[in-house]
Amino acid sequence: MKNLANIKDRDLLSRAEADITNLSMLAVYNQSYKVFDTKTLQDIHLNIFGQIYNWAGEFRTIQIAKYEDVLGGDTVRYTFPKQIKKELDAVTKEINNLKRTESNDADIVFRLE
């Protein structure tokens, strides 16, 4: 996978990605987004992965599947590239229609899975 650090070793890239994204997530958690839409999600993606990949925040143009350690080794098959914007728009619309309170975040996440 092409990356800004030109790391060729898959394990080293995986560790670097984990370290960098963990730090980047802190900034995302502390950010207050007034609007939650597809553009916001692209901005979040850019903030998390922008130090590693030059394509961060952009829509994918190729189909991918990825082994995920955090899922106990399950493989994630991501949506087809031509469907990304349509699916994101639908999900963000559903999220924005939910009545969110401080106590129902877990219920909302479960509903959207």
N, C-alpha and C positions, 0 to 999 in steps of 0.2 A: 504494500500500500504506500502510495506516495505521501510523504510528510515533509513539513518544513525543516525538520532537523536532519533529514536524509538518513534516518535510521533504517537499516536493512534487516536487522535481526528481529523476527516477529515477537519473541519474548521481551526483548528490550523495548520495542515500540509499545507493547501492551503495558509494561510497567510505567513507561514515560507517560502514556496516555492516561493511565489511572492516577498518577501523581498530579499531573497538570490539571486534569478535569476536576479532581477533588478540590484543589485550590480555587479553580474557576467557579465551582458551584457555590462557594461562599459568597462571591460577588453577586451571583444570581439570586441567592436566598435573601440578600440584603437589598436588592433592587425592588422598587415599588413600581409595578406596571399599572398604569391607569386604564389601558385598553388591553384586552386579551383577545388576540386574533392571530391569523397565520403569520403576519409580519412580526408580531411579538415573539412567536415561537422561533421564527428564523433568527431574530436578534438573540434570543436565549441560546440557540445552537451556536451562533457565531461567538458569543461570549464564552461558552464552554469549550469549544473545539478550535477556535480561531488561532490559538498559539501553536497548534499542532498541524492543522490541515488548511491549505489555501482555499478549499471549497466549502469551508464551514459557513453555515447560514444560507447556502444555496440549495436548490432542489437537486436531488440525485438524477442522473441521466442513465444509470445502469441498474439492473436488478442485483440485489445482494442478499446473502444469508450469512449470519455471523454467529459463531459459537460464543456463548455468554457465560463466563465464570459465575457471575452474580445470580444466574438462574440454575446453578448446579450443573452446568455443562449443556443445557438445552440449546438448541439452535433456534435463532430467531429468523424468520423469513419476513422481510420487510415488504411493504406494499409496493406494487409496481410503480415505476417512476411517473408514468402518465397519470396515475391516480392520486399522487401525493397531495397536491393542492386541493383537489376536490374533497378528499377525506379529511384533511386538516380544517378546511372551511366548515365542514359538517360538524366535526367534533367541537371546534371553538364556538360555533353557534349553539350547540347543545349545552356546553359549559356556561355560556353567557345567559342562557335561559333558566338555569338552575338558581333556586333561591339559596344562596350560600350564607351560612352562619359560622361562627367560630367553632361550633360543636359538630358540624356535619361534614367536614372535609373528608374523613375516611369513607363515609357513605357515598360521597360524590365520586371519589376515586374508584371505589368498587363498582359503581354503576357504569362508569365509562370504560372499564376494562374490556 
